[in-house]
Amino acid sequence: MKLISWNIDSLNAALTGTSERAGETRAVLKKIAAATPDVFAIQETKLRTDPTKKHREALAEIFPDYEYVWRSSEEPARKSYAGTMYLYKKDYQPKVTYPTIGAPSTMDQEGRIITLEFPDFYVTEVYTPNSGNGLKRLAERQIWDDKYREYLTGLSKDKPVMASGDFNVAHEPIDLAHPNSNHHSAGFTDEEREHFTKLLAAGFTDSFRKLYPDKAGAYSWWAQRAVTSKQNNSGWRIDYWLVSDRIADKIQESTMVDTGKRRDHAPIELKIDL
């Protein structure tokens, strides 16, 4: 089974935009379509509500053999913010749920989690809240991390889980280019890293690190505003495919999809024999 996950940073821009960056993003979408994943998870769709007719036509053109489901941010949360989507091959008929986890503030209304239930396993995606500038959302983020861990372990008690997404944390110093200067930055605080450690300890395996325990310089995000971030490989690994420990031996590959010169997130791919 092949699964791909990507924080796209605006599906709307990717499908309807005319900028050079929109063109780069569409090229990556076409590359993903050509790879024919069984399931494709998208985070940070930034759709205002439902996909428009123009969005649907563009998706049908790029992914003609796929069904899709989505979850957009809704009031009292901001519109056109966060949001998630799944595309999956039409041969599949998963049960789709849009869970709330008792998160603080408006986090449960920001469209951050979708779960697909298959007969023998779950596939779920998350767009974890960023702690923000000045770590203003760090306290709420820690509550989110606890609630999300409870949710994921609940799923895993029922069936094996494959969980992907932008987790907004670089777990260990090896997971970012400049750990010493980012110790108090969102995504690399002690608190965020500790919560990710707790998540793994609750019964989950970081698929990339299982295969490549000592590989440095492998990142999934480069700052879009820093023109040389990707040229210098000054990146972070903050996107993950996690799997329940009991199916970790089924992992065949876990890697990043090359996006050329496009900065921001790279898609991540998991191949697993179920």
Protein Blocks (a to p, Z undefined) as FASTA:
>chain_A
ZZddddeeppklmmmmcbfklmmmmmmmmmmmmnopabdcdehklpabbcdfklmmmmmm
mmmmbccdddddddfbdehiejidddddfkbccddddddehiahjllmnopaccdddfkb
ccdddddddebehhlmmmmmmmmmmmmmmmmmmmmmmpccddedjehpafblklpfblml
mmmgghiafklmmmmmmmmmnopacfklmmmmmbghiafbdcfklmklmmnopacdfbdc
dddfklmmmpfbdcdddehjagcjddddddddZZ
